[in-house]
């Protein structure tokens, strides 16, 4: 309470000095500044708090939108990745099926080659030439030809050359030779066709045939349908190789 207020309340008004009045004025000014400063600080606080709240709300909204977009984009990327992976797996499956088919064909070819090739003529003769086996005559019935002793006993297949000549043989007609071996009661047959004609020119062919053989029956059999009583050229047989 100021001196003036005290004087008013406590008693009649008394005159004060100039210095005392000035002090009272200065104190009032200071009190006014303090009140104004406090009001300003409260206003700043309210404004700052409001701005902070608005900024926080905006930040949370932006963060939520960002998270939503990120989630959506991530899901889209996952869908795209899954689709691409499925397509690649499908393409790989097709390629694997094609590869499997090729492997099956290769396996069959390898088995075929193992059944027929390779052949060797080692030990069949001193010079390594085909060994003459016999001559198929133009007669009826079955003709048998024993394989040479030089052929190893553990040979599982034999390769035969059938040297066929024709010409200056009448009358003109087709001739069929049938050659085979027997393994486990089954006949393994090859056919050789020729042609007879009355001209003096001579033609020939010498195809090779591969036959399975077994230890208990080391023979090659032959027969023909066309009989030639005279000037019979027939077919000469040679052993050119074998497979163990």
C-alpha positions in Angstrom: 0.0 0.0 0.0 1.4 3.4 -1.0 1.9 6.3 1.4 -0.9 8.3 -0.1 -3.3 5.4 0.4 -2.1 5.0 4.0 -2.7 8.7 4.6 -6.2 8.6 3.1 -7.2 5.6 5.2 -5.5 6.5 8.4 -6.3 10.1 8.7 -6.8 13.4 7.0 -4.7 14.3 4.0 -1.4 15.9 4.6 0.9 17.5 2.1 4.0 15.5 1.1 7.3 16.6 -0.2 8.2 16.6 -3.9 10.8 13.9 -3.4 8.3 11.6 -1.7 5.7 12.2 -4.5 8.3 11.3 -7.1 9.1 8.1 -5.4 5.5 7.2 -5.3 5.2 7.9 -9.0 8.2 5.8 -9.8 6.9 2.9 -7.8 3.5 3.1 -9.7 5.4 3.1 -13.0 7.4 0.0 -12.0 4.2 -1.8 -10.8 2.6 -1.0 -14.2 5.6 -2.3 -16.1 5.6 -5.5 -14.1 1.9 -6.1 -14.7 2.3 -5.4 -18.4 5.3 -7.7 -18.7 3.4 -10.5 -17.0 0.4 -10.0 -19.3 2.7 -10.1 -22.3 4.4 -13.2 -21.2 1.1 -15.0 -20.7 0.0 -13.9 -24.1 3.3 -15.2 -25.6 2.8 -18.4 -23.8 -0.7 -18.9 -25.1 0.3 -18.0 -28.7 3.4 -20.3 -28.5 1.3 -23.2 -27.0 -1.3 -22.7 -29.8 1.3 -22.7 -32.5 2.9 -25.8 -30.9 -0.4 -27.6 -30.8 -1.2 -26.7 -34.5 2.3 -27.8 -35.6 2.0 -31.1 -33.7 -1.4 -31.8 -35.3 0.0 -31.0 -38.8 3.1 -33.2 -38.1 1.0 -36.1 -37.0 -1.3 -35.8 -40.0 1.7 -35.7 -42.3 3.3 -38.6 -40.6 0.0 -40.6 -40.9 -0.3 -39.8 -44.6 3.4 -40.8 -45.1 2.9 -44.1 -43.3 -0.2 -44.8 -45.3 1.5 -44.1 -48.6 4.5 -46.1 -47.6 2.3 -49.0 -46.6 0.4 -48.8 -49.9 3.6 -48.5 -51.9 5.2 -51.4 -50.1 2.1 -53.6 -50.7 2.2 -52.7 -54.4 5.9 -53.5 -54.6 5.3 -56.8 -52.9 2.5 -57.6 -55.4 4.8 -56.7 -58.3 7.6 -58.8 -56.9 5.3 -61.8 -56.3 3.9 -61.5 -59.9 7.4 -61.3 -61.4 8.6 -64.3 -59.3 5.6 -66.3 -60.4 6.3 -65.5 -64.1 9.9 -66.4 -63.7 9.0 -69.7 -62.0 6.6 -70.5 -64.7 9.2 -69.8 -67.4 11.8 -71.8 -65.5 9.3 -74.7 -65.2 8.8 -74.7 -69.0 12.5 -74.7 -69.5 13.0 -77.5 -67.0 10.3 -79.6 -68.8 12.1 -79.0 -72.1 15.4 -79.9 -70.5 13.9 -83.1 -69.0 12.6 -84.1 -72.5 16.1 -83.5 -74.0 17.6 -85.6 -71.2 15.2 -88.4 -71.9 16.1 -88.4 -75.6 19.8 -88.2 -74.7 19.5 -91.1 -72.3 17.8 -93.2 -75.0 20.5 -92.3 -77.5 23.2 -93.2 -75.0 21.6 -96.5 -74.2 21.3 -97.1 -78.0 25.0 -96.3 -78.5 25.9 -98.6 -75.5 24.0 -101.4 -77.2 25.7 -100.9 -80.6 28.9 -98.9 -80.3 31.8 -98.8 -80.0 33.0 -101.8 -81.9 36.6 -103.1 -82.3 38.2 -105.5 -84.7 41.2 -106.2 -82.4 42.4 -109.8 -82.7 40.1 -110.8 -85.5 43.0 -111.2 -87.9 46.7 -110.4 -88.1 46.2 -107.4 -90.4 43.0 -106.2 -88.7 40.9 -106.8 -91.8 37.4 -108.3 -91.7 37.3 -112.1 -91.3 35.5 -114.0 -94.0 32.6 -115.9 -92.5 31.0 -117.6 -95.5 28.8 -117.3 -98.6 25.1 -117.3 -98.7 24.0 -119.4 -101.7 20.9 -119.0 -103.7 19.2 -122.1 -102.4 16.2 -122.8 -100.2 16.3 -123.4 -96.4 18.3 -121.9 -93.5 22.1 -121.6 -93.8 24.2 -121.2 -90.6 27.6 -119.7 -90.2 29.7 -120.2 -87.1 31.5 -117.1 -85.8 35.3 -117.4 -85.9 37.3 -118.6 -82.9 39.2 -115.2 -82.9 35.9 -113.6 -81.7 36.2 -113.3 -77.9 33.9 -115.5 -75.9 32.7 -112.6 -73.9 31.6 -110.6 -77.0 27.9 -109.6 -76.6 27.5 -108.3 -80.2 29.0 -108.9 -83.6 29.2 -106.7 -86.6 28.7 -108.4 -90.0 29.5 -107.1 -93.5 27.1 -108.5 -96.2 28.8 -108.1 -99.6 26.1 -108.6 -102.2 26.8 -108.7 -106.0 24.3 -109.0 -108.9 24.2 -108.8 -112.7 24.3 -111.1 -115.6 21.6 -113.2 -113.9 18.3 -113.7 -115.4 15.5 -113.3 -115.2 14.9 -109.8 -113.8 13.4 -109.9 -110.4 13.7 -108.8 -106.8 15.6 -110.9 -104.3 15.4 -110.7 -100.4 18.0 -112.0 -98.0 17.2 -112.6 -94.4 20.0 -112.6 -91.7 19.6 -113.1 -88.0 21.0 -114.4 -84.7 19.1 -116.1 -81.8 19.5 -114.9 -78.2 17.4 -116.3 -75.4 15.0 -117.9 -77.9 14.4 -114.5 -79.7 15.4 -113.9 -83.3 17.2 -110.6 -84.1 16.6 -110.1 -87.9 18.1 -107.8 -90.6 16.9 -107.7 -94.2 18.9 -107.2 -97.4 17.2 -106.5 -100.7 18.8 -106.9 -104.2 17.8 -107.1 -107.8 18.7 -109.7 -110.5 19.0 -108.7 -114.1 20.4 -110.4 -117.3 22.8 -107.6 -118.3 26.5 -108.4 -118.1 27.2 -105.3 -115.9 27.8 -106.1 -112.2 26.6 -104.0 -109.3 27.3 -104.5 -105.6 26.5 -103.3 -102.1 28.2 -104.0 -98.7 26.1 -102.9 -95.8 27.0 -103.7 -92.2 24.7 -105.3 -89.7 25.0 -105.6 -85.9 23.7 -108.7 -84.1 23.5 -109.7 -80.5 25.1 -113.0 -79.7 25.4 -115.3 -76.7 28.0 -117.9 -75.6 25.7 -120.9 -76.2 24.9 -119.9 -79.8 27.7 -118.2 -81.7 26.1 -118.5 -85.2 24.7 -116.2 -87.9 21.8 -117.6 -89.8 20.5 -116.7 -93.3 17.8 -117.6 -95.8 16.6 -116.3 -99.2 13.4 -116.4 -101.3 14.9 -116.3 -104.8 16.6 -119.4 -106.1 19.4 -119.0 -108.7 20.6 -122.4 -110.0 23.4 -121.0 -112.2 25.8 -118.0 -112.2 24.9 -117.4 -108.5 26.6 -114.4 -107.1 25.0 -114.7 -103.7 26.2 -112.8 -100.6 29.6 -113.0 -98.9 29.6 -112.5 -95.1 32.5 -111.0 -93.1 33.0 -110.3 -89.4 34.3 -106.7 -89.0 34.0 -106.1 -85.3 32.5 -106.9 -82.0 31.4 -105.5 -78.6 32.1 -107.0 -75.2 
